[in-house]
Amino acid sequence: MIIDQEQIFKDVLSKLEGTINEQSFFNKFLELYPEVWKKEKIMFSKFNKSKKFGQTIPLAQPEVSLRKDIRIWLQKQ
C-alpha cells in the first residue's frame, strides 16, 4: 500500500472493540478508510488493464494484499 500504513493500522486498532482478529480489523479498516480502499482497487484495476497479452507481472488482488498486510502487522503487535 502506498499510504502511511503504520499510522492507519494504529488508528484502526485503537477503534476496534471486542475481539481483535483479521476479519474484524479488515471490516473496521473498510469502515474508517473507504477512500483508501477505493484508491487501492482503482490502482489494481488500472494495472490489470495496462498489461499486455503474454506479459504478466503478478500483483495480488487488493483484498488479498490488505489481508496479508493486516495479518503481518497484527503478528508484530
N, C-alpha and C positions, 0 to 999 in steps of 0.2 A: 504494500500500500504506500502511496506517495505522501499521505498526510502524516502529522505527528502522532503516530500510532500509540506510543507510550502514554502520552497525556490523555488521549481519548479513552484508552483502556482503563486508566486510573479513574477517570470520571465515571465511566460505566460501572466499574466495580463499586465505587462509592454510592451509587444509586440503586444497587441491587439489594433486594430484601429476600430473606429466606435462604434456601439452599443455593449455593453457587456452583453451577456446572456449565458445561459448554453450551448447552441449549438455552438456558436462561440468560447467559451472557450474550449470546447471539441475538436473542429476541430483544433484549434491552438495548443493544447496540443499534438495531434497526429502528427501534422506537425513538432513541435520542438523536441519532445521526442519519436521518433518511437522505439528506443531501450528499453525504459522503458515500453512502451505499449506491446512490444513483450515479455518481461520478465513476465509481468502480465498474458498475455494469456497463456504462457508456464506453469507458475505455476498453473493456473486454470486447464489446460489440464492434468497435472501430478496428481493433486489432484483427478480429476474425474476418472482417470484410476486406482488410488490406492484404491478406495472404493470397499468394498466387498459387494456382493449382500445382501440386507436386512439391511445393516448398513449405514445409511445416516447421514452425517453431512452437514447441509446446508452451502453452500458457494455461494455467489452471483456471477453471471457472471461478467467478468471484466468490460464490458461496463456499466452495471447497477451499479456496485460498484464505478467506476470512476465518473459517472454522479452524484451519490449521494454525493460523497466527494466534487465535484465541487459545487453543489448546496449549501451544508452546508457552504463551505468556502466563497462563494460569499455573502451569507447572513450575515456573520460575518464582511465583509468589509464595 
